[in-house]
């Protein structure tokens, strides 16, 4: 380009091409994204959040809206670089052959240079020189770099801070940016976006980390929405379109006119929380409140005020209605804070699936506005609760636009559906049945791409989906954005180990910084952990001076986000007061003793305590510490009680090591037999039945047993299991051997050595901390015969297990026992404290820093000091991190997915085929998995499917019968394995 020569905006620089009839000019996509951003600003953000961002920028709200919309329109400016343009070789040749761009073939070879990097590198100087943005002092703190780095992260990862000398003259350090002609086109596009959108005023302020997360989230969603073919195709410029000022103005006007419908169609709006009479508990739920629910519903609104926010901590026994209390609190908090929605976070996929329906029913009954509801966990797409079947609890789950297609219209495959009265893009096959279906696909856009569901106003899912926001990785900041302006309810807040608890603390700091409303629920939360969680939220809200937190049980407290003040705690009466009779039975563990019944052994004890079930009926739970021991116990009880084993459902087994589809069937059967009585059910003693299970019954299922038997576990877990004992009223429905309805029985099998000292078996490994097991056993023995008053004794006992003077409190123990116990606990406690410290340190290193420590460098949101931080999150959530697929060899050498040979191994990798396979995967410990080089080759095409590429395929062959079923054997990583329908997958 010669001196003095000026270029016009060149529309040959394209922004979108995939799936389009031609190239879409970049300037059009930039303006589209800005138009959609402005609608998202209006429709998604609360008034309080808009005011907060504007205040940080030092602008009126109306100007802050245009300025941030202008930023959104710059997000893809880095596409004006040779490495991006060469993606369409024919188009690149035209540009490259133009003398104005100085020949750019060499720069195009910079394959590692992505267009978002180009945005970051080029925008700093453009914002500073062309826009007048501040670029002095620390680079990371300068607004020009803040905005450039934020927009450069629109694909989920933020680039490192650029040194000042490089930011001032980026072309001298990045050849991939192209020459002077390329830089001039970036300047022209920058100028036209600013002219058309507005927002040319220079903000005198800057952005906090939490405000940057919110703006970034809106930019990402605006880009995604404006990138759909359904939006672009009708707006493709015609032949001869040159990008003149008049043409750009017309395009902008059309984009602004169409963006509201696009956002509505994607269902990215706001939910409305009821006010006044409509917000009373009796209007929110079809029943009268209990004491806890009534106190929260009546007192909390006065504590929150008209425009307040904060954290509510509810501690109450299992079955005391904490879920409804949380939803009532969510209404009060959401109404006052102007929150846009609600997310219910739970510890497991099973609890999330169960909660999904409850949230749907509540939303349909109590909430207004945009009520798109998403199930969010790694297996959500396999869950039946998200089947595209119309309406759940009055909440539409299928819709695009307003029109309804003709009844019976069918979509054979994902793509564009044309029929009836609409044309729309859909993500999955389905048949539209009319009636309750309001239009084509309610959550079609939300469900049709990874992470889009985070934008739904309503959600239920596993807690890892949101905790991932504080584990640096791609789009971790988007997960923080997803809860920044919603009421967040965290159930079972006690149910996490040191690693997850440390992430929870960091996450609550961010929620406090956002001023997001939070409700924490727990049945067995220690005072120490409660204090850590409350202080984390206060610290994020700007209150660093700790305050003492002593929760009451049952009861609740409120932390004001504006003042940091802790209001309460407020004690309430429980409607389920009872005495838990705990019987501790010292037993010898019989691993390796063969089939012999040993006096004083675990097998003999189980036969004794369960004999009444076989004789007189009733149902019992046996909770084991490991899957292997649950499988062995199931086999043994079938031998011990042939009268139960001889009929269907007499002895059942539930654990994690079943194929997903089979586990769902087993769970459904358990809920039918052991679950809550149906309305109008005639009470009666249930037929004798024993469920053998692992810890998954602590939280996942609403079950009710006449008798509870558990291997020794930490006290909090035992109390959780005890909550399944006589959980629901069954007048006349308990067997004669059962005690009073309000005195459930828990038999604890304590493993001991030859001297009667607590000795957790080696087979348990590190499932539980041995020190906590020893403390729990000693505490329960000391209370022998007293019973545990629920809820009166619970908080004190949970705290007592962790007390430093634990041994001194055991006044009933002899001096000899006290001395030996003190020495042993000292060793075990030291080991536990070291392990906890190591886990917490790893979490701090792997996790995102606190919002106050970001200091304007957004790369800290996607960069970790620990390699593989994202993988750590999933592996720390559970031991079963491997996945196995059994292929059953049938006659003739063919293999099938099922034992009967009815499901052939699919050759394709389409959605339906993948779903069939994934439903058959078995979770196993990671240590069972063979290395990548040792695994059998996957069927063709599976390597390209993320859900299947790390699967170990095991060829299974027939090997006789067991429990009346066909037994299959195979080999995994050099070890023999076997499978039967009722026992599941196991190593032998």
Buried (B, 14 or more C-beta within 10 A) or exposed (E): BEEEEEBEBBBBBBBBBEEEEEBBBBBBBBBBBBBBBBBBBBBBBBEBBBBBBBBBBEBEBEBBBBBBBBBBBBBBBBBBBBBBBBBBEEBBEEBBEBEBBBBBEEBBEBEEBBBBBBBBBBBBBBBBEBBEBBBEEEBBBBBBBBBBBBBBBBBBBBBEBBEBEBBBEBBEBBBBBBBBBBBBBBBBBBBBBBBBBBBBBBBEBBBBBBBBBBBBBBBBBBBBBBBBBBBBBEBBBEEEBEBEEEBBEEBBEBBBEBBBEBBBBBBBBBBBBBEEEEBBBEBBBEEEBBBBBBBBBBBBBEBBEEEBBBBBBBBBBBBBBBBBBBBBBBBBBBBBBBBBBBBBBBBBBBBBBBBBBBBBBBBBBBBEEBBBBBBBBBBBBBBEBBEBBBBBBBBBBBBBBEBBBEEEBEBEEBEEBEBBEBBBBBBBBBEBEBEEBBBBBBBBBBBBEEBBBBBBBBBBBBBBBBBBBBBBBEBBBBBBBBBBBBBBBBBBBBBBEBBBBBBBBBBBBBBBBBBBBBBBBBBBBBBEBBBBBBBBBBBBBEBEEEEEBEBBBBBBBBBBBBEBBBBBBBBBEBBBEBBBBBBBBBBBBBEEEEEEEBEEBBBBBBBEBBEBBBBEBBBBBBBBBBBBBBBBBBBBBBEBBEEBBEEEBBBBBBBBBBBBBBBBEBBEBBBEBBBBBEEEEEEEBBBBBBBBBBBBBBBBBBBBBBBBBBBBBBBBBBBBBBBBBBBEEBEEBBBEBBBEBEBBBBBBBBBBEEEEBBBBBEBBEEBBBBBBBBBBBBBBBBBEEEBBBBBBBBBEBBBBBBBEEBBEEBEEBEEEBBEBBEEBBEEBBEEBEEBBEEBBEBBBEBBBBBBBEBEBBBBBBBBBEBEEBBEBBEBBBEBBBBBBBBBBBBEEEEBBBBBEBEBEBBEEBEBEBBBBBBBBBBBBBEEBBBEEEEBBEBBEBBEEBEBBEBBBBBBBEBBEEBBEEBBBBBEBBEEEBBBBBBBBBBBE
